[in-house]
Amino acid sequence: CHGTQGQGTTAGTRLAPDPLPAEGIAAFIRSTNTQMPAYSAKLLSDGDVADIAAFLRTIPPAKSPDQIPALRGL
């Protein structure tokens, strides 16, 4: 739903780069009222959420078009 790099899609919002802290992610997923289902701590532990947050922090920002040789000058 959120794309292969957390970039967001029409089905899910952008998660990376610069994700929320693990506590913010946990608060959202435990009580969301969006299309995304809520996940209790029984289904997705605080450790799991911390792992997700750690992964999201490893995703670098997208390159700007001028850093991509095929797109220079377009």
URPE-V680743 format. One record per run of one state. SS is the DSSP state (hx for helix, st for strand, lp for the rest). FROM is the first residue (numbers start at 1). LEN is the number of residues. Records with the same first field share a line. If there is no record, write none. Layout:
BEGIN
SS=FROM-LEN / FROM-LEN
END
This chain:
BEGIN
lp=1-21 / 32-14 / 58-7 / 68-1 / 72-3
hx=22-10 / 46-12 / 65-3 / 69-3
END
